[in-house]
Amino acid sequence: MLSHHPPKRSALLGVPLLLTLHNAEEALFVPTALRTAADRLPATLAAVLPAPETMYAALAVVTVVPWLVWLLGAARRETRLGTRLLLLLQCVMLVNVGWHVAAAVVLGGYAPGLATALAFNLPFSIYLLRRALKERWLSAGRVG
């Protein structure tokens, strides 16, 4: 039976690709969002908001790490560790969708990353994690 899915390695490439797209969206709107959050949050919480430069550094790190995992793990030999790490990162991105929805509520509308979280990360997370379960990329004992 022919599969309508891309090869596993190509599917896993979606993790760093979509994370890069998502982080680029966040980076574009970080300064405005931080100012809006500072205006809407109590002073004690607003005081601990990071500077835009700190956010950019964090976004750079969380963009590079999935690429390294893919390049060093999944791209070379589709190692189990590379697959597990990329699936873990995609699980984090799935939880991150909820964070962006909550942030949008706090900000009273758009939150940086909301568009890509809903348009790409949510459906891709569902696709990739369902496929990983169906094709047994992880054993059942490792999922729970």
Long-range contacts (C-beta under 8 A, 24 or more apart in sequence): 5-131, 8-74, 8-78, 8-83, 8-135, 8-137, 9-74, 9-75, 9-78, 11-128, 11-131, 12-70, 12-74, 12-78, 12-82, 12-83, 12-86, 12-128, 13-70, 13-74, 13-75, 14-124, 14-128, 15-66, 15-70, 15-86, 15-89, 15-90, 15-93, 15-128, 16-63, 16-66, 16-67, 16-69, 16-70, 16-86, 18-93, 18-116, 18-120, 18-121, 18-124, 19-62, 19-63, 19-66, 19-89, 19-93, 20-63, 20-66, 20-67, 21-116, 21-120, 22-93, 22-113, 22-116, 22-117, 22-120, 22-121, 23-59, 23-62, 23-63, 23-113, 25-112, 25-113, 25-115, 25-116, 26-55, 26-59, 26-112, 26-113, 27-55, 27-56, 27-59, 27-112, 28-112, 29-110, 29-112, 29-113, 30-55, 30-56, 30-59, 30-112, 32-112, 33-103, 33-107, 33-111, 33-112, 36-107, 36-108, 37-106, 37-107, 40-106, 40-107, 40-108, 41-106, 65-89, 83-132, 83-137, 83-138, 84-138, 84-142, 87-128, 87-129, 87-132, 87-137, 87-138, 90-124, 90-125, 90-128, 90-129, 91-125, 91-129, 93-117, 93-121, 93-125, 94-121, 94-122, 94-125, 94-126, 94-129, 96-121, 97-121, 97-122, 97-125
